[in-house]
Structure formats: C-alpha cells, structure tokens
C-alpha cells in the first residue's frame, strides 16, 4: 500500500488487468498501472480513477483491447469521434454508448453495422428511416434486414443491395421462391431473378412483417 509496491503492481496489471479492481486507490490513480491493466483487459477501465477515464490515451488503449470498454469512458470521451470509431470497429454494439451526436453520424454508424448488424438499433432514428442510409447498411451487412421496419425491409432496392453482398437473406413466409432462382450464370442475373421471385403472385410487395424464415441464395 505504498510506492514500494508499484513494481509488483505493474507486473500484476500487465498480466492480470482485472486485478486492479482490488488494488488500493493510489494504484487506480496511477496512469502507468492503469495503462498496463487496460492493455491486458480493456474493461478494467471501469475501476480506474475518473480522471483516467477522461484520459484519451487510456480510453483508446482500453477500446483497442475491448470495444465495449467505451461504456466506462467519461461522457466527454464517448463523444470523441476517433475514440468511438476505434470502439465500434471492434464491437459494433459499442455504438449504444456513443454520444447522441455520433449516433447521428452515418459514417460511424456504418462502421458499427459492418461489425455487428444489431448496431442499427443504436443508430439515431433519423438514420434508421433514411432509405439511402439503409441501402448502404444492407450492402455492408445483409443481416441488417432483420432489424428494418417493414416498409424498408421489403423495398426492392434494399433487398437487391442485400443480395449483392451475402448469400443469406431473411425473408418472410408469404414470399415465394422460383425454382430457377439459382440457375442464372451471373450475380446480376441472379439478383434480377431474385427480385421477381420475392414478389407476391400479383406483383405486390408485402406491407407487413409476418414470421421470418431464412432462404439460402447460392451464387453459381
């Protein structure tokens, strides 16, 4: 519990970052010790002194080890674009803890969605309802379809964008499948056929979201 213990505390923090939870406050205020701890275990940021949770370099080291450590950064640092981008690159769900201004930033939100489709739920409502943004999102990660409102989920352009990126597309039970859907010789032809096969028999697109099922669309 004095400075003579610091070398031992540095060694422990380097190997067992979570151990600073039980460390005396003098070591949780020690920038060197905390840096070693968060480099080993990002979530150790929770037990750092508040002044260090407002330290950009400490927070950056923490989110590089674990993106979700963003939740323990100070409010000011959760509004830092560089820090938040670093966090959502590693854990898309960390977008939930970003400031409202950054949850309205399409670039940061798309970075998060690329990592985790569920991050769409954390984006600002204005982006979730923006058709152009949604098309970009499903092109990056087709599993985003599952989290869209029906009006966008069954939009032909949105579905085409999703099919161009991944082989797995979630569709609803009323949508019928053509036997020739996988017989096309190219991606564009397959997408065109998929557009036709996803429509109802009278050509309408569903306006509600019934029970979901998965259709595996395999490119030739």
SELUM-336244 format. One record per residue (C-alpha): residue number from 1; residue in three letters; x, y, z. Coordinates in steps of 0.2 Angstrom, whole numbers, plus 5000, padded with zeros to 4 digits. Layout:
<doses>
+-----+------+------+-------+------+
! pos ! code ! east ! north !   up !
+-----+------+------+-------+------+
! NUM !  Ala !    X !     Y !    Z !
...
+-----+------+------+-------+------+
</doses>
This chain:
<doses>
+-----+------+------+-------+------+
! pos ! code ! east ! north !   up !
+-----+------+------+-------+------+
!   1 !  Unk ! 5000 !  5000 ! 5000 !
!   2 !  Unk ! 5015 !  5012 ! 4997 !
!   3 !  Unk ! 5026 !  5016 ! 4982 !
!   4 !  Unk ! 5037 !  5002 ! 4985 !
!   5 !  Unk ! 5023 !  4990 ! 4979 !
!   6 !  Unk ! 5022 !  4999 ! 4962 !
!   7 !  Unk ! 5034 !  4987 ! 4953 !
!   8 !  Unk ! 5024 !  4972 ! 4959 !
!   9 !  Unk ! 5008 !  4981 ! 4954 !
!  10 !  Unk ! 5014 !  4985 ! 4937 !
!  11 !  Unk ! 5018 !  4967 ! 4934 !
!  12 !  Unk ! 5001 !  4961 ! 4941 !
!  13 !  Unk ! 4992 !  4974 ! 4930 !
!  14 !  Unk ! 5002 !  4968 ! 4914 !
!  15 !  Unk ! 4997 !  4950 ! 4917 !
!  16 !  Unk ! 4980 !  4951 ! 4925 !
!  17 !  Unk ! 4972 !  4968 ! 4921 !
!  18 !  Unk ! 4956 !  4964 ! 4930 !
!  19 !  Unk ! 4966 !  4964 ! 4946 !
!  20 !  Unk ! 4966 !  4982 ! 4948 !
!  21 !  Unk ! 4948 !  4980 ! 4954 !
!  22 !  Unk ! 4955 !  4976 ! 4971 !
!  23 !  Unk ! 4970 !  4987 ! 4970 !
!  24 !  Unk ! 4972 !  5002 ! 4983 !
!  25 !  Unk ! 4966 !  5018 ! 4976 !
!  26 !  Unk ! 4983 !  5025 ! 4974 !
!  27 !  Unk ! 4987 !  5012 ! 4960 !
!  28 !  Unk ! 4970 !  5015 ! 4952 !
!  29 !  Unk ! 4975 !  5033 ! 4951 !
!  30 !  Unk ! 4992 !  5028 ! 4944 !
!  31 !  Unk ! 4992 !  5031 ! 4925 !
!  32 !  Unk ! 5006 !  5019 ! 4922 !
!  33 !  Unk ! 4997 !  5005 ! 4931 !
!  34 !  Unk ! 4980 !  5008 ! 4923 !
!  35 !  Unk ! 4988 !  5008 ! 4906 !
!  36 !  Unk ! 4995 !  4991 ! 4909 !
!  37 !  Unk ! 4979 !  4985 ! 4915 !
!  38 !  Unk ! 4968 !  4991 ! 4901 !
!  39 !  Unk ! 4980 !  4985 ! 4888 !
!  40 !  Unk ! 4978 !  4967 ! 4896 !
!  41 !  Unk ! 4959 !  4969 ! 4900 !
!  42 !  Unk ! 4950 !  4984 ! 4892 !
!  43 !  Unk ! 4935 !  4983 ! 4904 !
!  44 !  Unk ! 4947 !  4986 ! 4918 !
!  45 !  Unk ! 4944 !  5004 ! 4914 !
!  46 !  Unk ! 4929 !  5003 ! 4925 !
!  47 !  Unk ! 4940 !  5003 ! 4940 !
!  48 !  Unk ! 4951 !  5017 ! 4935 !
!  49 !  Unk ! 4950 !  5034 ! 4944 !
!  50 !  Unk ! 4938 !  5045 ! 4935 !
!  51 !  Unk ! 4952 !  5057 ! 4929 !
!  52 !  Unk ! 4959 !  5042 ! 4920 !
!  53 !  Unk ! 4943 !  5038 ! 4912 !
!  54 !  Unk ! 4943 !  5055 ! 4905 !
!  55 !  Unk ! 4961 !  5052 ! 4898 !
!  56 !  Unk ! 4961 !  5050 ! 4879 !
!  57 !  Unk ! 4976 !  5038 ! 4878 !
!  58 !  Unk ! 4970 !  5027 ! 4892 !
!  59 !  Unk ! 4952 !  5026 ! 4885 !
!  60 !  Unk ! 4960 !  5022 ! 4867 !
!  61 !  Unk ! 4970 !  5008 ! 4874 !
!  62 !  Unk ! 4955 !  5001 ! 4883 !
!  63 !  Unk ! 4944 !  5001 ! 4867 !
!  64 !  Unk ! 4958 !  4994 ! 4857 !
!  65 !  Unk ! 4958 !  4979 ! 4868 !
!  66 !  Unk ! 4939 !  4978 ! 4870 !
!  67 !  Unk ! 4927 !  4989 ! 4861 !
!  68 !  Unk ! 4914 !  4988 ! 4874 !
!  69 !  Unk ! 4925 !  4997 ! 4886 !
!  70 !  Unk ! 4918 !  5013 ! 4879 !
!  71 !  Unk ! 4904 !  5012 ! 4891 !
!  72 !  Unk ! 4917 !  5016 ! 4905 !
!  73 !  Unk ! 4924 !  5031 ! 4897 !
!  74 !  Unk ! 4919 !  5048 ! 4903 !
!  75 !  Unk ! 4904 !  5057 ! 4894 !
!  76 !  Unk ! 4916 !  5068 ! 4885 !
!  77 !  Unk ! 4926 !  5054 ! 4878 !
!  78 !  Unk ! 4911 !  5045 ! 4872 !
!  79 !  Unk ! 4908 !  5060 ! 4861 !
!  80 !  Unk ! 4925 !  5059 ! 4853 !
!  81 !  Unk ! 4924 !  5053 ! 4835 !
!  82 !  Unk ! 4941 !  5045 ! 4835 !
!  83 !  Unk ! 4938 !  5035 ! 4851 !
!  84 !  Unk ! 4921 !  5029 ! 4846 !
!  85 !  Unk ! 4926 !  5024 ! 4829 !
!  86 !  Unk ! 4940 !  5013 ! 4836 !
!  87 !  Unk ! 4927 !  5006 ! 4848 !
!  88 !  Unk ! 4914 !  5001 ! 4835 !
!  89 !  Unk ! 4927 !  4994 ! 4823 !
!  90 !  Unk ! 4930 !  4981 ! 4836 !
!  91 !  Unk ! 4912 !  4979 ! 4844 !
!  92 !  Unk ! 4898 !  4987 ! 4834 !
!  93 !  Unk ! 4887 !  4986 ! 4849 !
!  94 !  Unk ! 4898 !  4999 ! 4857 !
!  95 !  Unk ! 4888 !  5012 ! 4847 !
!  96 !  Unk ! 4875 !  5011 ! 4860 !
!  97 !  Unk ! 4887 !  5021 ! 4872 !
!  98 !  Unk ! 4892 !  5034 ! 4860 !
!  99 !  Unk ! 4885 !  5052 ! 4862 !
! 100 !  Unk ! 4869 !  5056 ! 4853 !
! 101 !  Unk ! 4878 !  5067 ! 4840 !
! 102 !  Unk ! 4889 !  5052 ! 4835 !
! 103 !  Unk ! 4874 !  5040 ! 4834 !
! 104 !  Unk ! 4868 !  5053 ! 4821 !
! 105 !  Unk ! 4884 !  5051 ! 4811 !
! 106 !  Unk ! 4881 !  5040 ! 4796 !
! 107 !  Unk ! 4900 !  5035 ! 4794 !
! 108 !  Unk ! 4902 !  5029 ! 4812 !
! 109 !  Unk ! 4885 !  5020 ! 4811 !
! 110 !  Unk ! 4890 !  5011 ! 4795 !
! 111 !  Unk ! 4907 !  5006 ! 4803 !
! 112 !  Unk ! 4897 !  4999 ! 4818 !
! 113 !  Unk ! 4885 !  4990 ! 4807 !
! 114 !  Unk ! 4898 !  4982 ! 4796 !
! 115 !  Unk ! 4905 !  4974 ! 4813 !
! 116 !  Unk ! 4888 !  4969 ! 4820 !
! 117 !  Unk ! 4871 !  4971 ! 4812 !
! 118 !  Unk ! 4862 !  4974 ! 4828 !
! 119 !  Unk ! 4871 !  4991 ! 4829 !
! 120 !  Unk ! 4857 !  4998 ! 4818 !
! 121 !  Unk ! 4846 !  4998 ! 4833 !
! 122 !  Unk ! 4858 !  5010 ! 4841 !
! 123 !  Unk ! 4859 !  5022 ! 4827 !
! 124 !  Unk ! 4848 !  5038 ! 4828 !
! 125 !  Unk ! 4830 !  5036 ! 4822 !
! 126 !  Unk ! 4833 !  5048 ! 4808 !
! 127 !  Unk ! 4846 !  5036 ! 4800 !
! 128 !  Unk ! 4836 !  5021 ! 4803 !
! 129 !  Unk ! 4822 !  5028 ! 4792 !
! 130 !  Unk ! 4833 !  5035 ! 4779 !
! 131 !  Unk ! 4832 !  5024 ! 4763 !
! 132 !  Unk ! 4849 !  5029 ! 4756 !
! 133 !  Unk ! 4857 !  5025 ! 4773 !
! 134 !  Unk ! 4848 !  5008 ! 4774 !
! 135 !  Unk ! 4853 !  5003 ! 4757 !
! 136 !  Unk ! 4872 !  5007 ! 4761 !
! 137 !  Unk ! 4870 !  4997 ! 4778 !
! 138 !  Unk ! 4862 !  4981 ! 4770 !
! 139 !  Unk ! 4876 !  4982 ! 4756 !
! 140 !  Unk ! 4889 !  4981 ! 4770 !
! 141 !  Unk ! 4879 !  4968 ! 4781 !
! 142 !  Unk ! 4864 !  4959 ! 4774 !
! 143 !  Unk ! 4859 !  4953 ! 4791 !
! 144 !  Unk ! 4853 !  4971 ! 4794 !
! 145 !  Unk ! 4837 !  4966 ! 4785 !
! 146 !  Unk ! 4831 !  4958 ! 4801 !
! 147 !  Unk ! 4831 !  4974 ! 4810 !
! 148 !  Unk ! 4822 !  4985 ! 4797 !
! 149 !  Unk ! 4805 !  4992 ! 4798 !
! 150 !  Unk ! 4793 !  4983 ! 4785 !
! 151 !  Unk ! 4792 !  4997 ! 4774 !
! 152 !  Unk ! 4811 !  4996 ! 4771 !
! 153 !  Unk ! 4813 !  4978 ! 4773 !
! 154 !  Unk ! 4803 !  4974 ! 4758 !
! 155 !  Unk ! 4809 !  4988 ! 4747 !
! 156 !  Unk ! 4816 !  4980 ! 4731 !
! 157 !  Unk ! 4831 !  4991 ! 4730 !
! 158 !  Unk ! 4835 !  4987 ! 4748 !
! 159 !  Unk ! 4833 !  4968 ! 4745 !
! 160 !  Unk ! 4844 !  4969 ! 4729 !
! 161 !  Unk ! 4858 !  4978 ! 4739 !
! 162 !  Unk ! 4857 !  4965 ! 4752 !
! 163 !  Unk ! 4858 !  4950 ! 4740 !
! 164 !  Unk ! 4873 !  4958 ! 4732 !
! 165 !  Unk ! 4883 !  4956 ! 4747 !
! 166 !  Unk ! 4879 !  4940 ! 4756 !
! 167 !  Unk ! 4872 !  4923 ! 4752 !
! 168 !  Unk ! 4860 !  4923 ! 4767 !
! 169 !  Unk ! 4844 !  4934 ! 4766 !
! 170 !  Unk ! 4830 !  4934 ! 4778 !
! 171 !  Unk ! 4813 !  4934 ! 4770 !
! 172 !  Unk ! 4795 !  4932 ! 4776 !
! 173 !  Unk ! 4784 !  4917 ! 4773 !
! 174 !  Unk ! 4772 !  4925 ! 4760 !
! 175 !  Unk ! 4787 !  4927 ! 4748 !
! 176 !  Unk ! 4788 !  4914 ! 4736 !
! 177 !  Unk ! 4803 !  4906 ! 4728 !
! 178 !  Unk ! 4806 !  4902 ! 4710 !
! 179 !  Unk ! 4814 !  4885 ! 4705 !
! 180 !  Unk ! 4825 !  4894 ! 4693 !
! 181 !  Unk ! 4832 !  4907 ! 4705 !
! 182 !  Unk ! 4849 !  4899 ! 4706 !
! 183 !  Unk ! 4851 !  4894 ! 4688 !
! 184 !  Unk ! 4857 !  4911 ! 4682 !
! 185 !  Unk ! 4875 !  4912 ! 4676 !
! 186 !  Unk ! 4880 !  4928 ! 4685 !
! 187 !  Unk ! 4877 !  4939 ! 4700 !
! 188 !  Unk ! 4867 !  4952 ! 4691 !
! 189 !  Unk ! 4855 !  4939 ! 4683 !
! 190 !  Unk ! 4853 !  4931 ! 4699 !
! 191 !  Unk ! 4848 !  4947 ! 4708 !
! 192 !  Unk ! 4836 !  4951 ! 4694 !
! 193 !  Unk ! 4828 !  4934 ! 4696 !
! 194 !  Unk ! 4828 !  4936 ! 4715 !
! 195 !  Unk ! 4819 !  4952 ! 4713 !
! 196 !  Unk ! 4805 !  4943 ! 4703 !
! 197 !  Unk ! 4804 !  4928 ! 4715 !
! 198 !  Unk ! 4802 !  4939 ! 4730 !
! 199 !  Unk ! 4786 !  4947 ! 4724 !
! 200 !  Unk ! 4769 !  4940 ! 4728 !
! 201 !  Unk ! 4759 !  4932 ! 4714 !
! 202 !  Unk ! 4751 !  4948 ! 4709 !
! 203 !  Unk ! 4767 !  4958 ! 4709 !
! 204 !  Unk ! 4764 !  4967 ! 4726 !
! 205 !  Unk ! 4777 !  4968 ! 4740 !
! 206 !  Unk ! 4771 !  4964 ! 4757 !
! 207 !  Unk ! 4767 !  4979 ! 4769 !
! 208 !  Unk ! 4768 !  4969 ! 4785 !
! 209 !  Unk ! 4782 !  4958 ! 4793 !
! 210 !  Unk ! 4775 !  4940 ! 4796 !
! 211 !  Unk ! 4785 !  4926 ! 4804 !
! 212 !  Unk ! 4803 !  4926 ! 4797 !
! 213 !  Unk ! 4812 !  4912 ! 4788 !
! 214 !  Unk ! 4829 !  4911 ! 4780 !
! 215 !  Unk ! 4832 !  4907 ! 4762 !
! 216 !  Unk ! 4849 !  4902 ! 4756 !
! 217 !  Unk ! 4853 !  4910 ! 4740 !
! 218 !  Unk ! 4869 !  4902 ! 4732 !
! 219 !  Unk ! 4878 !  4911 ! 4718 !
! 220 !  Unk ! 4883 !  4899 ! 4704 !
+-----+------+------+-------+------+
</doses>
